[in-house]
């Protein structure tokens, strides 16, 4: 009977994950900007949360968040487009829409070049709102005040995201005492693969299984040619490879909402066109993030270690917060199998049903919320939220979205120990 129940559970879990993700294309129709993937600005859904089982009360939160919206991460994008558009304007090979784009780009050029990789105002606001939402959703955790430790990547946009988040928590409750730390000493818990991390890890980097069948996928690659034709009447004598130029233009377009310049590329690209090529870009994201899942084992170990310390009384933290990057949170969701992200299908058309790159958007975050039984202090449940919505884990449970901490801990300890 126990084996039958376990089998039924995993069947149910698979159905739940399928139901959550099988409508990826419908979600894109409702909000085509989701196709921006990791450039998608954080979207607040105000999702309803399942009430805790009777007799359980939230007491601790463990969190990992990506930095908020920012200017493009690489200065070469702005430099190359500056050179390209200036040359095209001088040669008089810009279309009318291309000329309008050139004018708007040049007006914003100094701002763009100065802002490279920096957190935008929107990014700050995202983390403030996420913090306030966390506080309001789980006021029991923070009501009496208490100690919070926040650690960050050494990168400025992550440090500022941490600062905005923590300031908002203190605004919610001045009795909270928060220590913020951005240090090489704590990199293992937030960005283990950072070159400045004094702890060096040697792990395997598996490739997703779909890649051996990549040639079976037939994507829509027509957008690059359309974009070039909408901007230029001729490309003769222009600097750079046209495919690279088209990629730069598309990357600029998806980054603009993060910095308040949505109208810069009017009539050149549309959200619907980006959505039409999303499945291809989603495959690219999975191939990029999947190999680094084992690199993120120290983050998962940090989560378990700090939760254990709270539970055994050697830590008085009410929350442990981490602020890093998409190339950490994305692989971490795969390592943990959040919403089935670890399913690793062979069919490239199935990847979209286990991972959607907009889940690793700007300010994306995972929250593990811990609940203690009022009658039995050692009876602890944990719930996972991904971007504010309840998420599935590959851990057996009979009370989804709640999982026994002992089962959670054992499952992920076994997963960590199985990695060679």
N, C-alpha and C positions, 0 to 999 in steps of 0.2 A: 504493500500500500504506500509506504514512504517513497519508494522509487517512482510509483505512478504519480504521486502528488508532485514530486520534484520535476518529472517530465512535463506534467501539465503546466507547472509554473513557468518553465522555460518556453513552452509553446505560447503561453499567454504573454510572456515578456516579449517574444518575437513579434506577436501580433500587435502589441502596444507600440513597439518601435516602428513597425511598418505603418501603423495608422498615423503616427506622429510625422513621418517623413515622406510617405508615399505621395503626398500632395504637394511636393516641392514646386511643381509647375503651377499649381493653383495659387500657391503663396506668391510666386513671382507675378502672376497676373494681378493679384490684389495689390502688390507693392513691387513694381519692377526694379526699384532701387536696391532690393535685396541682391540683385545680380552684381552689384559692386563688390560683393564678397567681403574680403577683409578691409575694403575701403568704405563699407556701408556704415553710415553714422548710426550710433546706438538708437534703437527704437524702444520706447517704453510701452509695454502692452497692458499694464495693470491687470495681469492675469490673476484669476481667483486661485487661492491656495487652499489645499485640503486641511481642514481642521485637525489638530493633533489628536491622537487617540485619548480617550478619557483618562485623566490622571497624569498626563505627561505635560511638562512645561519646558519651553526653550530656555537654555542657560548658556550656550556657547556657540560661536560661529567661526568657522575656518574658511578663508576666502582667497581666491586668486583673481585678479583683474588685470586686463590689458589697459595700457594708457588710453586716454581719450583721443578724440579727433585731433589731427595734426596736419601741418603742411607736409608736402611730399617728402619722403624720407631721404631721397637722394638728390643732391644739387644738380647732377648731370641732366635731369629731366628739364629743369627750367633753363639751364645754359644752352642745351641743344636746341630747344624750341626757340629761344631767343635768336640764336644764330640762323636757324632755318627760316623763321618768319621774317627776319630782317633782310636776309638774302632774297627771299621770294618777293618781298615788297619792293626792293630795289630793282629787281629784274621785271617787275610788273607781271608776275605770273600767279597772282592771287585772284581767286574768284571774288565777287562782291561779298559773299559770306566770309570768305577768307580774309578780306580786308577789314571787315568789321571785327573779326576775331583778333586780327593783328593789333588793331587799335586798342581793344579792351585788354589784351595781354600786355602790351607795352605800358598801359596806364597802371597795371598792377605789378609790373616786373620787379621793381625795387622791393615791394612788400614780399613777393614770393621768394626772391633770392635771400632776403634777410631772414625769412621765417623758416627756411629749410629744416625739416624734422622737428620743429618746435610745436608744443601743445598750443592749440588754438583756443579762443574763448569758449567755443562750443565744447571742446574737450574738458575744460575746467567745469563747465556747467553740467556736463553729463555725470561726472563723478560726484558732484555735490548732490544731484538728484538721486543717483543710485544709493548714496549713503543715507539720505533722508528716507528713501523707500525702505531700505534695510531696517533702519531704526523703527519706522512705523509698523512694518510687518512683524518685527520681533522685539517689541518694546520690552518684553519680559527679560531679555538678555541684558538690556542697557539701563533699565529703569533706576536701579540703585547705584549707578555709576560703575566704577571698577577700572581695571587696567586693560589696555589694548596695546599690542605691539604691531606696528606696521613696518614692513621692510620693502625695499624697492630696488629695482635695477639701478645702475649708476647713471643711466641716461636721464637727461633733464626732463623730458616729457613724462617719464614715469614718476620722477620725484615730485613734480608739480601735480600730477594726478593724485598721488598719495596725499599731498598736502591739502588739495581741495576736498578730498574725501574725508580726511580726518578733521579738518576745520568744520565741516558740516555736521559731523557726529557730535563735536563739542558744542556746536550751536544747538543741537537737539537736546543735549544734556551736559551742562557745564561740569557735572560731577565726574565725568569720564576723564581718566588720565591716560593720554596716548603718547607713546614714545615712537617717533619716526626715525627710521634708520636706513641709510643708503650706504652700503659698506661692502668691501670685499669679504668681510667676515660672514656676511649673510647671503652671499650670492648663491650658495648651494640650495637655499630654500626658495629662490625666486628666479634665477637665471643660471642653472648649473653649467651650461655650456659656454658661458662668458669666458673669453680668453684671460680675463683678469682674476678668475676664480682660482684661488690657491689650491683647491682640491681638484685634482685631475681624474676624470673617469674614462675608462676604456670600455665602450659598449658596442654591440653590433648595431648596424643601421639597416634594418630590413626594408625591402621594397614592397609596395602593395602588389598583390597578386594580379590585379587587373592589367598591369603594365605589359604582361606577356601577351595580352589580347588587345592591346591598344589600337592596333590597326583595324579592329572590328568596329571601332567607333567612327561614325561619320558626322562630324560637326559642321556647323555653318561658319565658314571662314571668309564670308564675303564682305564683312564690315570694313576690313582694312582698306580694300579697294574703294569702297564707297566714300570713306572718310577722306582719302587722298584726293579723290575727284571733286569733293565738295569744297576743299580748301585751295587746290592748285589747278590752274589751267594747263600747266606743264610742269614737269619735275626735272627737266633737263638742267644740269648745272647746279642743282641744289645739293647741299651737304648731307651725307648720310644715306644709308640703305632705306628704301621705301617701306619695307616691312617693319623696320625698327622705328621709323618716323611715325607710321600708323599706330604702332604700339604705344609710343610716347603720347600721341594725341588721345588715345583711349584712356591711358593711365591718368593723364591730366584731367580728363572729363570726370572720371569716377572719384577723383580726389577733391574736386571743387566744392561740393556741398559741405565738406568738413571745415572750410575756411571762409564760407559766405560768398563765394563767387560763382554760384550756379549758372548765371546767365552768360558767362564768358564765351561759351561755345554754342550759342544758339544757332539752330538750323544745320549744325554739323554732325551731331550725334544725338540720338534719342535714348531714353531709358529702355524703351521697348526693344531697340536694336541690341543694347547690351544684354537684355534678358534673353534674347534669341541665341546668344552664344554662351550663356551662363554654364550650361552643362559641361562644355569643353573647359572653361576656366576652372570649374569646380574640380574636374579631374586633375588639373594642374596643381591646384591647392592641396589635394589629397596626396599627390606624389611628393610635394614639397614638405608637408608636415609629417606624414606617416613615418619616414625613416628615423625621425628624432624622438619617437615616443619613449625609447629606453633612456635617452638622455635626461628625461624628466623624472626618472625614478627618485632622485633626491628630493624633488618637490613633494611627491607622494609620501616619501618617508618623513619629511618635515611635518606634513599634515598629521600623520599618525603619531609621531613623537610628541608634538605639541598637544594633541588631543589627549594622549595618554597622561601627560603631565597635569593637565587640568583635572582629569578624572581621578588621578591618584593623590591630588592635593599638593603637588610640588609646584604648580603654577596657579596664579590667581587671575589669569587672563579671562576676560569675558569674550574676547575676539582676537584672532590672529589674522592679519591682513597682509596680502602680498600684491605687489604692483609690478608688472612686467610687460611682456610682448606677445604678439600673436604667435610667434614661432616658439613660444613656450606653452601658452594656453591651448593652442591647437593640438600639438602632440600629447599634451596631458589629457585632453578629452578622449583621444584615441587610446592612450594607455589605460585609462579608467573605463573605457567602453561606454561613455555617457551617451545615452540615446542610440546605442548600437554602433558607435563610431569605430569600434574595434572589429567589426564583422569581416572586413577585408575580402570583399567579393572578387571572384575571378572575372565576372562580366562587367565591362566598363559602364554599361547602362544601369547597373545596380548601385554604383557608388553614390549616386545622388540620394538613394534611399537609406544610407547609413551616415552620410556626412554632407552638410551644406556649409559652404565657406562663409556665409553671412553669420553663422553662429560664432565666428571668430572675428566679429566686426570691431570697430572702434569702441573702446570701453567695455567690450565683452567681459563677462565675469562668471565665475562659478562660486556658489556659496554652499557650504555644508553646514546645516543647522542641526545642532545637537539638542535632544530632549531627554529630560530625566523624569523617571517615575516618582511621583510624590510619596508613594508607599515604599518603593524599593529603590534606594539611591543607586544601586549598581545596575539597574535596568535602564539602559540608555538606547535611544533610537536616534537615527540620523536621516536627514532628508537632503537631497541634492537639488539645487536650483541652477539652471543654466540661463543666463540673461533674464533672470527674474521669473522663469517658468519652471515648474516641477519637471524633473528629468528622470529617466530610467537609468538604472545601473545593472550590470550583469550579476548582481548578488541576489541569492534566493531570499524571498520575502513573502509573507502572506498578508502584508498590510501596506502595499504600495500607496503613496510614495515614501513610506517610512521603512527603514531597514534597521535591524538590530546592529548596534555598533560592534558587538563581538563577531557577527557574521561579516560585516564590512571589513573589519580589521584582519580577520583570518583570510578572507578571499584575496585582498590586495597584498597581504604579506606573502601568500602562496604565489601570486602572480609575479611579484618582485623577485622572489627566490627562484622562480622558474627561468628567469632571464640569464643567459650565459654570456 
